[in-house]
Structure formats: C-alpha cells, structure tokens
Amino acid sequence: MTAQHKPWRVTTAAPAQAPVAVIGAGVMGAGIAQVAAQAGHPVQLMDVREGAAQAAIDKIGQALAALVTKGRMADEERTAVMARLHPAASVAELADAALVVEVIIEQLAPKRALLKELDELLPADALIASNTSSISITALANGMTTPQRLVGMHFFNPVPLMKLVEVVWGAETDPAAAEAIEVLARRWNKTPVHAKSTPGFIVNRIARPYYAESLQVLQEQGATPAVLDRALRGAGFRMGPCELMDLIGHDTNALVTQSVFEANFGDKRFQPSLVQRALVDGGRLGRKVGKGFYDGVPETAAPVAVPDTAAPLVTLSGQGPMVDRLAGWLTHRGLTVATMPEADWQGLWVDGLALHLTDGRCAAELAHQRRQPALAVMDWPLAPDRAEGLAVAFGPKVTEAQQATVRHLFQHLGWELLVLRDIPGLVVARTIAMLINEAADAVWQGVCDAPAADTAMKLGVNYPAGPFEWLAQLGAAPVVQLLEGLFTSYRSERYRVSPLLKHRLWAD
Ligand SMILES: NC(=O)c1ccc[n+]([C@@H]2O[C@H](COP(=O)([O-])OP(=O)(O)OC[C@H]3O[C@@H](n4cnc5c(N)ncnc54)[C@H](O)[C@@H]3O)[C@@H](O)[C@H]2O)c1
C-alpha cells in the first residue's frame, strides 16, 4: 500500500472551506448531510430521483425546526445549517468537494460505477467514503485508479442520534485517509472505531448471536419469545432479541444474516434460521406491518410481589465471580446465606435441590452424571444488582414441591422465574458466551481491537457492556466451558471456541 503524503483537504481546511457532498438522499444520506452541515461544512446533496435531494433538505428543515421549538437549538443556528445545505442535480456538480460520501442503494454494481466516476472527477486531495453496511470496501475500490482514498464510513440509523461510526479499511486504503475520516468523525461529534473490511464489519458481525441463539432456542421450543425477551432484558439489554427483531423488521434482519453467512462461505457460525424464514415467508415482518413475533408492542411483566413468608434456606456452592454476584443479590435482599466454597460446582443449594449455574450441559445430563436427581440449572446472573427474570430448567426427577421451593426463593429475590425446556446453555449464558466468542474471533482475525469491539457494541446496538468487559467480569473459564458444552451438545462448528479465548484461558 502506498501512503498518501498529501494532506486530505477535508481535515486540513476549516469546515467552511471543506465542502462535503453526499450522494443518495434516502434515510441515511439525509442524516449524514444534516450532521455534516451542523459541523459547519457546506453540503451538496444529490440523488438520481428527481426532487429527492430537495425533499430531504426540507425534511431536515422540519427536524431542526422541531429542535428549535423544544429549545434544543437556537433559531440562528437552524438558519445557518439550512443555508449550508444545497441540492445538486448531477455528479459533475460535485467536483469541488473535499469529501464525497456515497450513500446510495446497497448494490455492488451501481456503487462501483459511481465510485469510479467520482475517482475520475475529484482532485487528488479529496477523500471518498462509502456508508455501505455489508459490501466489502476492497471490492468497491476495485476499479478506482486511486483506491487508497476510499474509506468505509459506516453510520448508524438514525444518524443524528447514533454516536458510532465504523471507519472501515479496504485492502488498499491509505492509513492517512482512514485517520482523516477518524478525525472528521470526531469533529462531527461521533465516536469512530477502526475496522478491517470483513463481512459485517464489527457491529453487524458480533451482534449475530444475539438473534441467532434466541432463534435456535425458539426452534427447539425451549421458550416463548416473551420469555426470551424477559430473560435478556433481565440481563441488562434494553430490548430482548425478539422484540428487537420485530422492530428492525425480519426481512431486513434476515438479509443481513444471509449476507454475512454467504460472505463467510456458509460458515455454520452465521447460519440463518428457519424460524426467521417462516416469519418472512408469512409476511410477519414485525412492527412495520403490525405483526411479527408479537401482534403489537410486548407487554412488560408485572413486578414480582415479595411474599411475607420466611425465605428458604440457601447455601452458596463453589467460588468465582458469578457466585460472588449471586451472594451480592441474596444479601441485598436480606437473605441469610451459608457457603460451601470447596464444592465442585457453582450455584445455590436450596432445600435439598442443587441449582447449578449453567455450564452448557442440560439439567438432565448433569443429574445423570452426578447421580443427583434433585438438580436444576440456572442462567448466568449478569445484571449487577438485580434480575427481572432469570431462566431455570429442571431435571426430569425434580418434584413439584422442589420446583415450588425455587419459585418461592425467586419471589423473595424479586425475580420472575422463567422456566425453560431443558436446553443446553439456557438463554443469557449461551447468548453472552457466543457474543464474547464472536468478538474474540473478530479481534483474533485483526478486524478490530478489543476496546473498539466494546465501544462498537455499546454505541452501535446499545449493549449494557462490551463483550470484552463481560469477559473481564466472568473470566475465560466459564465462557470456554459453556461453549464447549454447546459444542458437545450440538456437535456443530457453530460453537467452536475462538483461539483468542483458549489463549486467555491458558494464560489465566
Ligand atoms: N438504513 C439503515 O439503517 C442503514 C444503516 C447503515 C448503512 N446503510 C447503508 O446506507 C446506504 C443507503 O441506505 P438507505 O437506508 O439510506 O437507503 P434509501 O433507499 O433510503 O436511500 C438510497 C437513496 O439512493 C438513491 N440512489 C440510488 N442509486 C443512486 C445513484 N446511482 N446515484 C444517486 N442516488 C442514488 C435512491 O434514489 C435513494 O434515495 C446503503 O448502502 C445502506 O446499506 C443503511
């Protein structure tokens, strides 16, 4: 790769002297034009659909006027921002731009043709960015005379609100060009993270298991969508996977899944789900059509009423960060707990029932292996101080009375008991372990570094913590054990453990 030593005009000139052009005046293009104009750049907006650019500028005007009404923007600023926005009728009119952001339809051929045209038109100190969410920057640059100046600048929807920008490097991207886009993103009040151009970049890749694991549980009839959503909200996620897929739209979500799967040559890790296919085929596309997993917005569960009877006796078994967290939750609720730190399993001992923290084995399997009929498994306690709901699966020989004891304990703790079919890894544990595993592979393969993965997941999809932050809290051992458990249960390469996690485990 030849480094470009000439400085890029978009970051060396003052914003007022660094014109920006945005091609594609759809949802994303309009948002990017707004953000650039708010940062002080004169902005040209162009679209092949006649009148689309002006219509988008008018819409930005309405959005800014609403901000003025709410007192969040001064009227003079709105006037100044609007004066910087201009529609353009053709690509030729954009020849003075210091940066052109391509935001057109998500298809390789038209994007490539446009980028080639821009490369021929623009002076050597102008940068070109693409907001593609799934096409390789390396592939887009193929055909340009100066592919070094093409950088992925992946914004998130809605652009004015979402802080994250993935700065995506194609194989030919000049490091100085990527750095200039990073500097620019910061000036535009965004948080940039660097990513190598690989399928899904950072967010759309690492987020796949958040949907895929719940879809797998649904396929196995392990739980209902409402139970899955309550379990993951209980772990601190703002929305559960099923309600989130309803919001995104199953067609859109299925397309991203399919694209990442195909781009990885059919790697089972990214295999799409028959459950989602059935929703798409049946037109249950989610909230936009009023039906998906839910026929509307899901109801939130009523808070659990704490009974005035005495709480059951609880003994904490084993040691480790998750046992410590359970201890914190129990004492926070005023329960007296005994401990048996030397035990060879982690979890709670409640009135003769062993409630194991899941390690990826089913309750039936553990009960059989340990010759312990009164055995159940519980999900990972991830939320720092409380859980709205926590999943449990009972072994086949657990009695009604023992189940009632567990329910009673959960009521005392204010948790909703979410009883699942006895599937390996329950809900939170398998989802979190797979998110960590995917992030670990992304870092192992040089797509991004660990802090970038954490930032991207917290800002791009609002996760309560980053995958490496979870890994630091839990340690590598339970994550690897959980994944090995799933791998053994399913005999599927989908659950293969990332080399990075193995190395973390060996180093611990
Ligand atoms: N919608 C999202 O949530 C999202 C998020 C991140 C990235 N993206 C990416 O942003 C890009 C645009 O997505 P969108 O959701 O804004 O789409 P959109 O359909 O709302 O807008 C695309 C616009 O591009 C115009 N267009 C198509 N071909 C053109 C051409 N050759 N020259 C000029 N204009 C042309 C269309 O007329 C349309 O107005 C895609 O690459 C998409 O993958 C979308």
The ligand as an SDF file (V2000), in Angstrom:
LIG
                    3D

 44 48  0  0  0  0  0  0  0  0999 V2000
  -30.9670    2.1810    6.6260 N   0  0  0  0  0  0  0  0  0  0  0  0
  -30.0540    1.8600    7.5190 C   0  0  0  0  0  0  0  0  0  0  0  0
  -30.3630    1.5940    8.6880 O   0  0  0  0  0  0  0  0  0  0  0  0
  -28.5980    1.8480    7.1360 C   0  0  0  0  0  0  0  0  0  0  0  0
  -27.6260    1.8530    8.1500 C   0  0  0  0  0  0  0  0  0  0  0  0
  -26.2670    1.8960    7.8030 C   0  0  0  0  0  0  0  0  0  0  0  0
  -25.9080    1.9050    6.4660 C   0  0  0  0  0  0  0  0  0  0  0  0
  -26.8770    1.8940    5.4860 N   0  0  0  0  0  0  0  0  0  0  0  0
  -26.4220    1.9250    4.0850 C   0  0  0  0  0  0  0  0  0  0  0  0
  -26.6470    3.2420    3.5620 O   0  0  0  0  0  0  0  0  0  0  0  0
  -26.9340    3.1570    2.1580 C   0  0  0  0  0  0  0  0  0  0  0  0
  -28.2690    3.8230    1.8770 C   0  0  0  0  0  0  0  0  0  0  0  0
  -29.2560    3.2560    2.6850 O   0  0  0  0  0  0  0  0  0  0  0  0
  -30.6480    3.9830    2.9770 P   0  0  0  0  0  0  0  0  0  0  0  0
  -31.3180    3.1880    4.0420 O   0  0  0  0  0  0  0  0  0  0  0  0
  -30.4400    5.4490    3.1790 O   0  0  0  0  0  0  0  0  0  0  0  0
  -31.3880    3.7200    1.5820 O   0  0  0  0  0  0  0  0  0  0  0  0
  -32.5660    4.5130    0.9000 P   0  0  0  0  0  0  0  0  0  0  0  0
  -33.2160    3.5740   -0.0240 O   0  0  0  0  0  0  0  0  0  0  0  0
  -33.3870    5.2300    1.9390 O   0  0  0  0  0  0  0  0  0  0  0  0
  -31.8010    5.6410    0.0410 O   0  0  0  0  0  0  0  0  0  0  0  0
  -30.9840    5.3730   -1.0550 C   0  0  0  0  0  0  0  0  0  0  0  0
  -31.0900    6.5670   -1.9880 C   0  0  0  0  0  0  0  0  0  0  0  0
  -30.0900    6.4410   -3.0130 O   0  0  0  0  0  0  0  0  0  0  0  0
  -30.6570    6.8820   -4.2370 C   0  0  0  0  0  0  0  0  0  0  0  0
  -29.8720    6.3130   -5.3140 N   0  0  0  0  0  0  0  0  0  0  0  0
  -29.8760    5.0430   -5.7740 C   0  0  0  0  0  0  0  0  0  0  0  0
  -28.9590    4.9110   -6.7650 N   0  0  0  0  0  0  0  0  0  0  0  0
  -28.3780    6.1260   -6.9220 C   0  0  0  0  0  0  0  0  0  0  0  0
  -27.3310    6.6130   -7.7610 C   0  0  0  0  0  0  0  0  0  0  0  0
  -26.7220    5.8220   -8.6400 N   0  0  0  0  0  0  0  0  0  0  0  0
  -26.9610    7.9090   -7.6420 N   0  0  0  0  0  0  0  0  0  0  0  0
  -27.5760    8.7140   -6.7490 C   0  0  0  0  0  0  0  0  0  0  0  0
  -28.5690    8.3120   -5.9320 N   0  0  0  0  0  0  0  0  0  0  0  0
  -28.9530    7.0290   -5.9990 C   0  0  0  0  0  0  0  0  0  0  0  0
  -32.1000    6.4210   -4.1700 C   0  0  0  0  0  0  0  0  0  0  0  0
  -32.9050    7.1580   -5.0640 O   0  0  0  0  0  0  0  0  0  0  0  0
  -32.4290    6.6590   -2.6860 C   0  0  0  0  0  0  0  0  0  0  0  0
  -32.9720    7.9520   -2.4800 O   0  0  0  0  0  0  0  0  0  0  0  0
  -26.8870    1.6840    1.8160 C   0  0  0  0  0  0  0  0  0  0  0  0
  -25.5940    1.3810    1.3620 O   0  0  0  0  0  0  0  0  0  0  0  0
  -27.1610    1.0130    3.1540 C   0  0  0  0  0  0  0  0  0  0  0  0
  -26.6420   -0.2980    3.2320 O   0  0  0  0  0  0  0  0  0  0  0  0
  -28.1970    1.8680    5.7900 C   0  0  0  0  0  0  0  0  0  0  0  0
  1  2  1  0
  2  3  2  0
  2  4  1  0
  4  5  1  0
  4 44  2  0
  5  6  2  0
  6  7  1  0
  7  8  2  0
  8  9  1  0
  8 44  1  0
  9 10  1  0
  9 42  1  0
 10 11  1  0
 11 12  1  0
 11 40  1  0
 12 13  1  0
 13 14  1  0
 14 15  2  0
 14 16  1  0
 14 17  1  0
 17 18  1  0
 18 19  2  0
 18 20  1  0
 18 21  1  0
 21 22  1  0
 22 23  1  0
 23 24  1  0
 23 38  1  0
 24 25  1  0
 25 26  1  0
 25 36  1  0
 26 27  1  0
 26 35  1  0
 27 28  2  0
 28 29  1  0
 29 30  1  0
 29 35  2  0
 30 31  1  0
 30 32  2  0
 32 33  1  0
 33 34  2  0
 34 35  1  0
 36 37  1  0
 36 38  1  0
 38 39  1  0
 40 41  1  0
 40 42  1  0
 42 43  1  0
M  CHG  2   8   1  16  -1
M  END
$$$$
